[in-house]
């Protein structure tokens, strides 16, 4: 028996590879499927099933491409309806993988079709559950993504409570819990950095499982849930109704363009120029109107949160050799319309004498000097609401990057704005977006709040953030 957790940190997502006696199953695969095919080939195994725990909202699953390339059957839990060929399991139905048995346990609440898969060995002993977004390490799935009919968020939370207590809590304490996500995912609000645990320990430490009543559970799980990123519903629809083959996405996007071709393409298509380089490198010189979302961070979730149109044409500027990685990570969240990349990068652009723009980045110490000399400066803290509420500079205004499309119209294009986040990644995203939208005087504070804390600027007293604040 082989069980392998394939964890993708930038998405905080876990897929699973299971193999026994030459038969394999994949649970919740990512969009790029070659790694699963190669893994099965290495074991001389045939992928028999692709199990989906639910219609994922935070990424586009690879189930359709993987089924086409492997011949495996796609399995969803009860109530799921798809526009492609799939098998809809009944509650309690069993599937054989070599000497292993996988039982579908219908556990609605996060979504109506959410299903937990229980794995037992040839001796019939329960070994682990693949809990999807029903049960996380330290948390449970948010119940506000897929209400049906007249059901409220509270109704879905109550359903989730029933699912946990009727299908999962009664399992042996030594059963391992393998969830679909870890810390950093927006599918929950208090996930642990650990990616698996025993069910017994979760009963002791998971705030939701410790709730003393259904009413208490509903209150704690629904309290302070932040709105989901705008791309969630769109990704869920792609998972339900289908999408372009990832090979076609690569073919379209992996087109090297000379600076002149790149410029013409941008003008002809109204493409968004997405620069994926390190924030401080980007700041020194970039193609005018570019938006910086660095690959060395939570690239795909931020693209999904900020670019509202999945079909938006994208032109990429990447470090050499990072073209395929960028397109892969965009496709994971449904952005399939990359139409090329700048061959030779910003250096080639400059060598042809084309215009570049820049964003001033100053140290925390320099910001301190400026702030003490001018009490009327405009400073924006673009961290999440919970981070700001926990502690912030007294002089800053909270303007979360997550909602920049809502608050940009409040910005006076003639003013100068100093921008910081926690460490510098998000502040450069915000600065580049404002710059692209005509706000010329934006200044990034390098090192973010982590560096600012070492200055003498007045801060609010630290307040321990709630579970909701961490979201």
Secondary structure, DSSP 4 states (H G I P E B T S, - for coil): -EEEEEEETTTTEEEEEEEETTEEEEES--S--HHHHHHHHHTT-EEEEEE-SS--SSS---HHHHHHHH-PEEEE-TT---SS--EEPPTT-EEEETTEEEEEEE--SSSTT-EEEEEE-TT--EEEEEEETTB-SS-B--SSS---TT--HHHHHHHHHHHIIIIITTS-TT-EEEESB-TT-TT-SS--S-SEEEHHHHHHH-TTTT-SSHHHHHHHHHTTPPPPPTTHHHHHHHHHH----HHHHHHHH--EE-HHHHHHHHHHHT-EEEE-S-HHHHHHSB-TT-EE--SSSSHHHHHHHH---TT--EEEE--TT-HHHHHHHHHHTT---EEEEETTHHHHHHHTT---B--EEE-HHHHHHHHHH-TT-EEEE-S-HHHHHHS-BTT-EE--GGGHHHHGGG--TTS-EEEE-SSSHHHHHHHHHHHHTT---EEEETTHHHHHTTS---BPPP-PPPTTTT-
